[in-house]
Amino acid sequence: MTVPADLVLHGGPVHTLGPAARTATAVAVRAGRIIAVGEDPDVRPLIGAATEVVDLAGRALLPGFQDAHVHPVLAGLTMIRCDLHDAEDADEAVAAVRAYAEADPEAEWISGGGWSMEWFPGGTPSRHLLDAVVPDRPVHLINRDGHGAWVNTRALELCGVDAGTPDPVDGRIEREADGTPQGTLHEGASHLVARHVPEPTADMMLAALRAGQRRLHSVGVTAWQDAMVTPAVQQAYLTAAESGLLTARVIGALWWDRDGGEEQIPELLARRGTTGRFRATSVKIMQDGVAENFTAAMTSSYLDGCGCGTGNQGISFVDPEALRAYVTRLDAEGFQVHVHAVGDRAAREALDAFEAARAANGTNDLRHHIAHLQVVHPDDVPRFAALEITANMQPLWAAHEPQMDELTIPFLGPERAGWQYPFGELARTGAPLAAGSDWPVSSPDPFLGIHVAVNRTVPGESAKVFLPEQRLSLTAALAAYTIGTARVNHLDTRTGTIEKGKLADLVITDRDPFSIPATEIAETTVLATYVEGERVHTDPVF
């Protein structure tokens, strides 16, 4: 006797993204797992009296998306604090700060973030803009990319940051002509103020995680790797996992303190483990900054506005020799290592570290990866495949837009600007690809990233294509956001494709992305998201 399915979805294209690239029209689910994939007549006998039947009505069914590099707790905190992500320019940002401060007159600090460098001359907002709306309380607002902060005069005064304060080795204080801090703190300099901001409570952290999870489910994300898991963030995940509130599968990348060394490894080992859907099995090392503030580590000097070398090649946050030792030790301890590398020198230093680990420890299945990869020297592109290092892409950034055209390309120069986001060449040389958003740095919507990966243009614009030879096919881009990231997260035997026996992590979209012009991919909307056959998001129109 046939045991009925709990859930049947039928009547639309089912893109399995499996090895055979099979397309079907129906899927059946029982006890959270896929029990059949085929045409409607194949699945119809599994429909029983209690089966939930969803008619796709021509809409597409895809595997649940997975984000290889994201910060949902940080994003959630911003969402419940002073959130500037909806602002379009400096005036709107300042107005949002004013409104937030007026709505909470008892708040000791005004904290939050989401501002964009392109809104301000030189990418550096002034303290005076904040002083005009919040003169009497400290303000600390994190840059949208997480690599700097905008503060007011009161914050600088309370924290003792003045003209005599030296730049930290891992950052820079933007200054006025007389040396007075201007209001923008780059990289490690932001900690001069951030360390004085009151820590969020455990309840706030849990609320932030739940807000971040809701947003990710709303765009079809069913699993992710959190790229900055501090003890407080980990506790939020553990609380959610133990209580059943965590509905996604999450890999936690435990944060490496770049001011420390191997002495922190015992603590990381003590924090490693699995609780429900949360696994802390990765370690995140930030090797450099970002190109826009000239802290990304490059093999040659940044240029000035006249095209002349400045002598500044960015910052390697971890000494390259020490990095090789740390990665080798972490690899030996069985940790996956996840490295932030924006500049070509940082990417090379990370690859050198993984090569040293392999030489010392031999091959393994830890699936190390390097995120961002804005500038990669051509000599290093083939090394990803040779060392089996996954290229963890954030495709949404690979397009002509103000931050790229005004704050990056002029200071890289034409040759190095042509080495940016080499996704196509990485794919052609056999590198494993995964994809993520780095939300809240940029939108968590996978279809926006897929759109740019395929078109290399900003969604909704027909601007000049950015390095067209680095475009990916739609199949390759979708695979990076599904099975590619599942592989990085060691979830590929259970998720990432629509196949019999795998968990029913599924997404229904309002259109078939394979049946529309590539220029319309970004318009695709997620209507429903399932985790193990349970619906965790439904769009109101569905």
C-alpha positions in Angstrom: 0.0 0.0 0.0 1.4 3.4 -1.0 1.8 5.8 2.0 0.6 9.2 0.9 2.8 12.3 0.8 2.4 15.1 3.3 3.0 17.7 0.6 2.8 17.6 -3.2 3.8 20.5 -5.4 2.9 20.2 -9.1 2.0 22.0 -12.3 5.1 24.0 -13.0 8.8 23.7 -14.0 10.9 22.1 -11.3 14.5 22.9 -11.7 16.3 20.2 -9.7 19.9 21.7 -10.3 21.1 18.1 -9.8 23.9 16.4 -11.7 21.7 15.5 -14.6 20.2 19.1 -14.8 16.8 17.4 -14.9 13.6 19.4 -15.1 10.3 18.0 -13.8 6.9 19.3 -13.0 6.1 17.7 -9.6 7.6 16.9 -6.2 6.2 14.9 -3.3 7.4 15.3 0.3 6.9 13.0 3.3 8.4 13.6 6.8 10.4 16.5 5.6 12.2 14.6 2.8 11.6 14.5 -1.0 10.1 11.1 -1.9 9.4 11.6 -5.6 10.5 14.0 -8.4 8.8 13.6 -11.8 5.9 14.6 -14.0 2.5 15.2 -12.6 1.1 11.7 -13.4 4.1 10.2 -11.6 3.3 11.9 -8.3 -0.5 11.8 -8.4 -0.7 8.4 -6.8 1.0 9.8 -3.7 -1.8 12.3 -3.0 -4.0 11.2 -0.1 -6.9 12.7 1.9 -4.5 14.6 4.2 -1.9 15.6 1.6 -1.4 19.3 1.1 -1.5 19.9 -2.6 0.1 23.1 -4.1 -0.7 23.9 -7.7 2.3 25.8 -9.0 0.2 27.1 -11.9 3.2 27.5 -14.1 5.4 29.0 -11.4 8.8 27.6 -10.8 10.1 25.4 -8.0 13.8 25.6 -7.1 16.0 24.3 -4.3 16.2 26.6 -1.3 18.9 29.2 -1.6 21.9 29.1 0.7 24.0 32.2 1.6 27.7 31.5 2.0 28.6 34.8 3.7 26.0 36.8 5.6 25.5 38.6 8.9 21.8 38.2 9.9 22.2 39.0 13.6 24.1 42.2 12.8 21.5 43.0 10.1 18.7 42.3 12.6 20.3 44.6 15.2 20.4 47.4 12.6 16.7 46.7 11.7 15.7 47.2 15.3 18.0 50.2 15.9 18.6 53.3 13.7 18.4 51.7 10.3 19.6 53.8 7.4 19.3 51.1 4.7 16.2 52.7 3.2 17.8 56.1 2.8 18.9 57.2 -0.7 21.3 60.0 0.1 22.9 62.0 2.8 19.9 64.2 3.4 17.6 61.2 3.9 20.2 59.5 6.2 20.4 62.6 8.4 16.6 62.9 8.5 16.3 59.2 9.6 18.8 59.8 12.4 16.9 62.9 13.6 13.6 60.9 13.5 15.0 58.0 15.4 16.6 60.2 18.1 13.4 62.2 18.5 11.4 58.9 18.8 13.6 57.7 21.7 14.7 60.6 23.8 15.8 58.4 26.6 18.3 56.4 24.6 21.8 56.9 26.0 23.4 56.2 22.6 22.1 56.5 19.0 23.5 53.4 17.3 22.7 51.6 14.1 24.0 51.8 10.6 23.4 51.3 6.9 24.9 54.5 5.4 26.6 54.3 2.0 30.0 55.9 1.2 28.7 57.2 -2.2 26.3 59.6 -0.4 29.2 61.7 0.8 32.1 63.6 -0.8 35.1 61.3 -0.8 33.0 58.6 0.9 33.6 60.2 4.3 30.6 61.7 6.2 31.2 64.5 8.6 30.5 64.7 12.3 28.9 68.1 11.8 26.0 66.6 9.9 25.1 64.5 12.9 25.8 67.3 15.4 23.1 69.3 13.6 20.4 66.8 14.6 21.9 65.1 17.7 24.2 67.5 19.5 23.8 66.2 23.0 24.0 62.4 22.8 26.7 60.2 21.2 26.0 58.7 17.8 27.7 55.7 16.3 26.5 54.4 12.9 28.2 51.6 11.1 28.9 51.8 7.4 26.8 49.6 5.2 29.9 47.5 4.3 30.8 47.2 8.0 34.3 48.7 7.5 33.9 52.0 9.1 31.7 54.2 11.4 30.2 57.7 11.3 30.2 59.4 14.7 29.3 62.8 16.0 31.3 65.2 18.1 29.7 64.0 21.4 30.8 60.4 20.7 34.4 61.5 20.0 34.5 63.6 23.2 33.1 60.9 25.4 35.6 58.3 24.0 38.6 60.7 24.2 39.3 60.6 20.5 40.9 63.9 19.4 43.7 65.4 17.3 46.3 63.7 19.4 44.9 60.3 19.1 47.1 58.2 16.8 45.7 56.0 14.0 45.5 52.3 15.1 47.7 49.9 13.1 44.5 48.4 11.6 42.6 51.5 10.7 42.6 55.3 10.0 40.9 58.3 11.6 39.7 60.7 8.9 40.8 64.1 9.9 40.1 67.8 9.3 42.9 70.2 8.3 44.0 70.8 11.9 44.1 67.1 12.7 40.7 67.0 14.5 38.8 63.8 13.8 36.4 64.5 11.0 33.7 62.0 11.9 34.6 59.0 9.8 36.5 56.1 11.4 37.9 53.5 9.1 38.3 49.8 10.0 40.0 49.3 13.4 39.7 53.0 14.2 35.9 52.5 14.5 36.6 50.4 17.7 37.9 53.6 19.4 34.2 54.5 19.8 32.4 51.2 19.3 33.9 49.7 22.4 32.0 52.3 24.4 28.6 51.6 22.9 26.4 49.6 25.3 26.3 45.9 24.4 22.9 44.7 23.2 21.1 42.4 25.7 20.6 38.7 25.1 16.9 39.4 24.4 17.9 42.0 21.8 20.3 39.5 20.1 17.6 36.9 19.9 15.1 39.4 18.5 17.7 40.5 16.0 18.3 36.9 14.9 14.6 36.3 14.4 14.3 39.5 12.4 17.2 38.5 10.2 15.9 35.0 9.7 12.5 36.3 8.6 14.1 38.5 6.1 16.3 35.7 4.7 13.3 33.3 4.5 11.4 36.0 2.6 13.9 35.9 -0.2 14.1 32.1 -0.3 17.2 31.5 1.9 16.9 28.3 3.8 20.6 27.9 5.0 23.5 30.1 5.5 27.0 30.6 6.9 27.1 33.4 9.5 30.5 35.1 8.8 31.0 36.8 12.2 30.0 34.6 15.2 31.1 36.2 18.4 30.2 34.5 21.7 27.1 36.8 22.0 26.0 35.9 18.5 26.6 32.2 19.2 24.5 32.4 22.3 21.6 33.8 20.2 21.8 30.9 17.8 22.0 28.3 20.6 19.0 29.8 22.3 17.0 29.8 19.0 18.2 26.2 18.1 17.3 24.8 21.6 13.9 26.4 21.6 13.0 25.5 18.0 13.0 29.1 16.8 15.8 28.5 14.4 14.1 27.3 11.2 17.2 27.5 9.0 20.3 25.5 8.9 23.3 27.6 9.9 27.0 27.2 10.0 28.7 29.5 12.4 32.1 30.9 11.5 33.7 31.7 14.8 35.3 35.1 14.8 39.1 35.2 14.8 40.5 38.0 16.9 43.2 39.5 14.7 44.9 41.1 17.7 45.4 37.7 19.2 47.2 34.5 18.1 47.1 30.8 18.5 46.3 31.2 22.2 42.7 31.7 21.2 42.4 28.3 19.5 41.5 26.4 22.7 38.5 28.7 23.3 37.4 28.2 19.7 37.7 24.4 20.2 35.5 24.7 23.3 32.9 26.6 21.3 32.8 24.1 18.5 29.8 21.9 18.3 26.3 21.2 17.0 23.0 22.2 18.6 19.9 21.5 16.5 20.2 23.2 13.2 23.2 25.3 14.3 26.8 24.0 13.8 29.9 26.0 14.9 32.5 24.4 12.7 34.2 27.2 10.8 36.6 30.0 11.8 36.5 33.4 10.1 39.7 35.4 9.6 39.5 39.0 8.2 42.7 39.5 6.2 42.2 43.0 4.9 39.7 45.9 4.6 37.9 47.3 1.5 39.1 49.1 -1.6 37.0 52.2 -1.1 38.9 53.3 2.0 42.2 52.0 0.7 42.6 49.3 3.3 42.2 46.3 1.0 45.6 44.7 0.7 47.0 45.1 -2.8 50.2 43.9 -4.4 50.9 47.4 -5.7 50.1 50.9 -4.5 46.8 52.7 -4.7 46.7 55.7 -7.0 45.7 59.2 -6.1 43.2 61.4 -7.9 45.9 62.2 -10.5 46.8 58.6 -11.2 50.1 58.7 -9.3 51.1 56.0 -6.8 50.5 56.9 -3.2 52.8 54.3 -1.6 49.8 52.9 0.3 49.2 49.2 -0.5 46.5 48.6 2.1 46.6 46.6 5.3 47.1 42.9 5.9 45.4 42.6 9.3 47.2 39.4 10.0 50.9 39.1 9.3 51.2 36.7 6.3 53.7 34.4 8.0 51.4 34.2 11.1 48.4 33.6 8.9 50.1 30.5 7.4 50.8 29.2 10.9 47.2 29.9 12.2 45.5 28.4 9.1 47.8 25.3 9.4 46.9 24.9 13.0 43.2 25.4 12.5 43.2 23.0 9.6 45.0 20.4 11.8 42.3 20.9 14.4 39.6 20.1 11.9 38.2 23.6 11.5 37.0 25.0 8.1 38.7 28.4 7.5 36.7 31.2 5.9 38.9 34.2 4.9 37.8 37.7 4.0 40.1 38.9 1.2 39.2 41.9 -1.0 42.6 42.9 -2.4 44.8 40.8 -4.6 47.6 40.6 -1.9 45.1 39.4 0.7 43.8 36.7 -1.7 47.4 35.6 -2.4 48.2 35.5 1.3 45.1 33.4 2.0 46.0 31.0 -0.8 49.5 30.8 0.5 48.2 29.9 3.9 46.0 27.1 2.6 48.9 25.8 0.5 51.0 25.7 3.6 48.3 23.9 5.5 48.0 21.3 2.8 51.7 20.8 2.7 51.8 20.3 6.5 48.6 18.3 7.1 47.8 16.7 3.7 44.4 16.9 2.0 41.1 16.8 3.8 37.4 17.6 3.3 37.2 20.8 5.3 36.2 22.9 2.2 38.0 26.1 3.0 36.9 29.2 1.2 37.8 32.8 0.5 35.1 35.5 0.4 34.7 38.7 -1.6 37.6 38.4 -4.1 37.2 41.8 -5.5 40.7 42.0 -7.0 42.5 38.7 -7.8 45.8 38.7 -9.6 45.6 36.6 -12.8 48.5 34.4 -11.6 46.4 33.3 -8.6 43.1 32.5 -10.3 44.1 28.9 -11.2 45.3 28.2 -7.7 41.7 28.0 -6.4 41.1 24.8 -8.4 44.5 23.4 -7.7 44.1 23.8 -3.9 40.4 23.0 -4.0 39.6 26.4 -2.3 36.0 27.6 -2.9 35.6 31.1 -4.4 32.9 32.6 -2.2 31.4 35.3 -4.4 29.2 38.3 -3.6 28.1 38.9 -7.2 25.9 42.0 -6.5 29.0 44.1 -6.3 30.4 43.2 -9.7 28.8 46.1 -11.7 29.2 49.7 -12.7 27.7 51.8 -9.9 28.8 55.0 -8.1 30.9 53.2 -5.4 32.7 51.2 -8.2 33.1 54.0 -10.7 33.9 56.9 -8.4 35.5 55.4 -5.3 37.3 52.3 -6.7 38.3 52.2 -10.3 40.1 55.6 -10.4 42.3 54.5 -7.5 43.1 51.0 -8.8 44.1 52.0 -12.4 42.9 50.3 -15.6 45.0 47.1 -15.4 44.0 46.2 -11.8 40.4 47.3 -12.3 40.2 44.6 -15.0 41.1 42.0 -12.4 37.9 42.6 -10.4 35.4 39.8 -9.5 36.8 37.3 -12.0 33.9 34.8 -11.6 34.0 33.6 -15.2 37.7 32.9 -15.2 37.4 31.1 -11.8 34.7 28.9 -13.2 36.6 28.2 -16.4 39.7 27.1 -14.4 37.6 24.7 -12.3 37.3 26.6 -9.0 34.4 25.5 -6.8 32.0 28.4 -6.6 29.7 29.5 -3.7 27.7 32.7 -3.4 26.4 35.0 -0.7 25.2 38.5 -0.1 27.2 39.8 2.9 23.9 41.3 4.1 23.5 43.9 5.6 26.3 45.2 3.4 24.1 44.6 0.4 20.7 43.1 -0.3 20.1 39.5 0.8 18.0 38.8 -2.3 19.7 36.0 -4.3 18.0 37.0 -7.5 19.7 40.4 -7.4 23.1 38.7 -7.1 22.2 36.2 -9.7 21.1 39.0 -12.0 24.5 40.7 -11.7 26.5 37.4 -12.0 24.7 36.7 -15.3 24.5 40.3 -16.7 27.3 42.2 -14.9 25.0 45.2 -14.8 23.0 46.8 -12.0 19.4 45.5 -11.9 17.1 47.8 -13.7 19.8 49.6 -15.6 21.2 49.1 -19.1 24.6 50.6 -18.2 27.9 49.4 -19.7 28.6 45.8 -18.9 31.3 45.4 -16.3 34.0 43.1 -17.6 31.6 41.0 -19.7 34.0 38.1 -20.0 33.5 37.4 -16.3 29.7 36.7 -16.7 28.3 33.4 -15.5 25.5 31.3 -17.0 22.2 31.3 -15.2 22.7 27.7 -14.3 26.2 28.3 -12.8 24.9 31.3 -10.8 21.9 29.4 -9.4 24.2 26.5 -8.6 26.5 28.7 -6.6 23.6 29.9 -4.5 22.3 26.4 -3.9 24.5 23.3 -4.3 27.7 25.3 -4.3 27.1 26.9 -0.9 25.6 23.6 0.3 28.9 22.0 -0.4 30.8 24.6 1.5 28.5 24.1 4.4 28.8 20.3 4.2 25.1 20.1 3.5 25.3 18.9 -0.1 24.3 15.3 0.7 21.1 16.6 2.3 20.2 19.8 0.5 21.1 22.0 -2.5 19.3 20.1 -5.2 15.8 18.7 -5.6 16.4 14.9 -5.5 14.7 12.0 -4.0 15.9 11.5 -0.4 17.1 15.0 0.2 15.4 17.4 2.6 12.6 19.4 1.2 14.1 22.9 1.3 12.3 24.5 -1.6 11.4 27.8 -3.1 8.4 28.8 -5.3 9.0 31.8 -7.6 6.5 33.9 -9.4 8.2 33.2 -12.8 10.6 30.7 -14.3 14.0 32.4 -14.4 15.0 30.1 -17.3 12.1 31.3 -19.4 12.6 35.1 -19.2 15.2 37.5 -20.7 18.4 37.6 -18.6 17.8 41.3 -18.1 14.6 40.5 -16.1 16.1 38.0 -13.6 16.2 40.6 -10.8 12.4 41.0 -11.1 11.8 37.4 -9.9 10.0 37.2 -6.6 9.9 34.4 -4.0 6.3 33.5 -3.2 6.9 30.7 -0.7 9.8 29.1 1.1 9.9 25.6 2.7 12.3 24.1 5.1 11.9 20.3 5.4 8.5 20.6 3.8 7.2 23.2 6.3 6.4 26.6 4.9 8.4 29.3 6.7 7.5 32.2 4.4 4.5 33.0 2.2 4.2 36.2 0.1 0.8 37.9 0.6 0.1 37.6 -3.1 0.5 33.8 -3.1 
